[in-house]
Amino acid sequence: MVRKYMNLRRYRPGKDFFRCRIQYNAYTMTKKKAYKPGSATIAQNKRARFEYFIEEEIEAGLALQGWEVKSLRAGKANISDSYVMFRDGEAYLFGATISPLNVASTHVVCDPTRSRKLLLKKRELDSLIGLVNRDGYTLVALSMYWKNAWSKVKIGVAKGKKEHDKRDDIKDREWQTAKARIMKHANR
């Protein structure tokens, strides 16, 4: 990365107040785009972490249609009931709802709940198929987000929780909030 100083007029040390610091890419000498943190997440499945023990997380791409990409950019996605199924050796995301925009084209038939193909490498597919068929794991969608210009889904390899496990989680969460409240008042 090369840093250069660009001036509106001739640079005089100590006397110029109009210096601008611009970052350039060293190879193409073009200005770098500003990264906007926090704007990448499209949808999250918070219920999955409560319902399942998440053993492993895997990132997968999504095969989308044009209207779906526009809807995702507008944030109109819901993955709360979504899971992954295998058909013909390929992984598909079921139950994810991407609601179409009102201004969508009339000649395109929009199906908000269609199954969407997940883009995974062959080795990842084989290991996931083995985990699901042999070991009894479930694949749930944890979050949907943008990675550069690509839409990605984080998939969790999960085991179902029993009722007492859920109660333990609730008890731990309530204890953490109570402990934080106690510590806050103890410091006064």
C-alpha positions as CSV (number, residue, x, y, z in Angstrom):
1,M,0.0,0.0,0.0
2,V,1.4,3.4,-1.0
3,R,0.4,6.5,0.8
4,K,0.7,9.8,-1.0
5,Y,0.0,13.4,-0.1
6,M,-2.1,15.4,-2.5
7,N,-2.2,19.1,-2.2
8,L,-4.5,21.8,-3.5
9,R,-1.5,24.0,-4.1
10,R,2.3,23.7,-3.7
11,Y,3.3,22.0,-0.4
12,R,5.2,24.1,2.1
13,P,6.1,22.3,5.4
14,G,4.4,23.7,8.4
15,K,2.4,26.3,6.5
16,D,-0.1,24.2,4.5
17,F,-3.4,23.4,6.1
18,F,-5.0,21.9,3.0
19,R,-3.2,18.6,2.9
20,C,-5.3,15.6,2.1
21,R,-4.1,12.1,2.9
22,I,-5.4,9.6,0.2
23,Q,-4.8,5.8,0.2
24,Y,-4.0,4.1,-3.1
25,N,-3.8,0.5,-4.1
26,A,-0.1,-0.1,-4.8
27,Y,-0.7,-2.2,-7.9
28,T,-3.5,-0.4,-9.7
29,M,-3.0,3.1,-8.3
30,T,-6.7,3.5,-7.8
31,K,-8.4,4.8,-4.7
32,K,-9.5,2.1,-2.2
33,K,-13.2,1.9,-1.5
34,A,-14.3,2.6,2.0
35,Y,-15.4,-0.5,3.9
36,K,-18.7,-0.1,5.8
37,P,-18.5,-2.4,8.9
38,G,-21.8,-3.7,10.2
39,S,-23.7,-3.4,7.0
40,A,-22.9,-6.9,5.7
41,T,-25.4,-8.9,7.7
42,I,-28.7,-9.6,5.9
43,A,-30.5,-12.0,8.2
44,Q,-29.7,-14.0,11.4
45,N,-31.3,-17.1,12.8
46,K,-31.0,-16.5,16.6
47,R,-33.4,-19.3,17.4
48,A,-31.0,-21.9,16.0
49,R,-28.4,-21.3,18.8
50,F,-31.2,-21.8,21.3
51,E,-32.6,-25.0,19.7
52,Y,-29.3,-26.7,18.8
53,F,-25.7,-27.3,19.9
54,I,-23.7,-25.9,17.1
55,E,-20.7,-28.1,16.5
56,E,-19.2,-26.5,13.4
57,E,-19.8,-23.5,11.1
58,I,-19.3,-23.6,7.4
59,E,-19.7,-20.8,4.8
60,A,-21.5,-21.5,1.6
61,G,-22.5,-19.4,-1.4
62,L,-26.0,-19.1,-2.8
63,A,-27.3,-19.5,-6.3
64,L,-29.8,-16.7,-6.6
65,Q,-32.0,-15.1,-9.3
66,G,-31.8,-11.3,-10.0
67,W,-35.0,-10.3,-8.1
68,E,-33.6,-12.2,-5.1
69,V,-30.4,-10.2,-5.1
70,K,-32.4,-7.0,-5.2
71,S,-34.6,-8.1,-2.3
72,L,-31.5,-9.1,-0.3
73,R,-30.0,-5.7,-0.8
74,A,-33.2,-4.2,0.6
75,G,-32.9,-6.6,3.6
76,K,-36.1,-8.6,2.9
77,A,-35.0,-12.1,4.0
78,N,-36.0,-14.5,6.7
79,I,-34.0,-17.6,7.5
80,S,-35.6,-18.5,10.9
81,D,-37.0,-21.8,9.8
82,S,-34.4,-22.7,7.2
83,Y,-32.4,-25.9,7.0
84,V,-30.2,-27.8,4.5
85,M,-31.3,-30.9,2.6
86,F,-29.4,-33.0,0.1
87,R,-30.8,-34.0,-3.3
88,D,-28.8,-35.8,-6.0
89,G,-25.5,-35.1,-4.2
90,E,-26.1,-31.4,-4.0
91,A,-27.0,-29.2,-1.0
92,Y,-30.2,-27.0,-1.0
93,L,-31.4,-24.4,1.4
94,F,-35.1,-25.0,2.3
95,G,-37.4,-22.8,4.3
96,A,-35.6,-19.5,3.6
97,T,-38.0,-16.7,2.6
98,I,-36.9,-13.9,0.4
99,S,-39.9,-11.7,-0.2
100,P,-40.0,-9.9,-3.6
101,L,-40.0,-6.2,-3.9
102,N,-43.1,-4.3,-5.0
103,V,-41.3,-2.9,-8.0
104,A,-40.2,-6.4,-9.2
105,S,-40.7,-7.2,-12.9
106,T,-44.1,-8.5,-13.9
107,H,-42.8,-11.1,-16.4
108,V,-40.7,-12.9,-13.7
109,V,-42.6,-15.3,-11.5
110,C,-41.3,-14.8,-7.9
111,D,-41.4,-17.8,-5.6
112,P,-40.3,-16.5,-2.1
113,T,-39.9,-19.9,-0.6
114,R,-38.2,-21.8,-3.4
115,S,-35.2,-24.1,-2.5
116,R,-31.9,-22.4,-3.3
117,K,-28.8,-24.3,-4.3
118,L,-25.8,-24.0,-2.0
119,L,-22.4,-23.6,-3.6
120,L,-19.9,-25.9,-1.8
121,K,-16.8,-27.7,-2.7
122,K,-17.0,-31.5,-3.4
123,R,-15.0,-32.3,-0.3
124,E,-17.2,-30.1,1.9
125,L,-20.3,-31.7,0.5
126,D,-19.0,-35.2,1.1
127,S,-18.1,-34.5,4.7
128,L,-21.5,-32.9,5.4
129,I,-23.4,-35.7,3.8
130,G,-21.4,-38.1,6.0
131,L,-22.2,-36.1,9.1
132,V,-25.9,-36.0,8.4
133,N,-26.4,-39.6,7.3
134,R,-24.0,-41.4,9.6
135,D,-23.8,-39.3,12.7
136,G,-27.3,-37.9,12.9
137,Y,-26.4,-34.2,12.7
138,T,-28.7,-31.5,11.3
139,L,-27.7,-28.6,9.1
140,V,-29.3,-25.2,9.9
141,A,-28.7,-21.8,8.5
142,L,-27.3,-19.5,11.1
143,S,-26.8,-16.2,9.2
144,M,-26.9,-14.7,5.7
145,Y,-24.5,-11.9,4.8
146,W,-22.6,-10.2,2.1
147,K,-19.0,-10.9,1.4
148,N,-17.8,-8.4,-1.1
149,A,-20.4,-8.7,-3.8
150,W,-21.4,-12.3,-3.0
151,S,-24.2,-13.5,-0.8
152,K,-23.1,-16.1,1.7
153,V,-24.9,-18.3,4.2
154,K,-23.3,-19.6,7.4
155,I,-24.4,-23.2,8.0
156,G,-24.2,-24.8,11.4
157,V,-23.6,-28.5,11.9
158,A,-25.9,-29.0,14.8
159,K,-27.3,-31.5,17.3
160,G,-30.8,-30.9,18.9
161,K,-31.0,-29.8,22.5
162,K,-33.2,-31.4,25.1
163,E,-35.6,-29.4,27.2
164,H,-33.3,-29.4,30.3
165,D,-30.4,-28.1,28.1
166,K,-32.6,-25.2,27.1
167,R,-33.5,-24.5,30.7
168,D,-29.8,-24.5,31.6
169,D,-29.1,-22.0,28.9
170,I,-31.9,-19.7,30.1
171,K,-30.6,-20.0,33.7
172,D,-27.0,-19.2,32.6
173,R,-28.2,-16.2,30.6
174,E,-30.2,-14.8,33.5
175,W,-27.3,-15.3,35.9
176,Q,-25.0,-13.4,33.5
177,T,-27.3,-10.4,33.4
178,A,-27.8,-10.5,37.2
179,K,-24.1,-10.7,37.7
180,A,-23.5,-7.8,35.4
181,R,-26.1,-5.8,37.3
182,I,-24.5,-6.7,40.7
183,M,-21.1,-5.7,39.5
184,K,-22.4,-2.4,38.1
185,H,-23.9,-1.5,41.4
186,A,-20.9,-2.8,43.5
187,N,-18.5,-0.4,41.7
188,R,-20.5,2.7,42.9
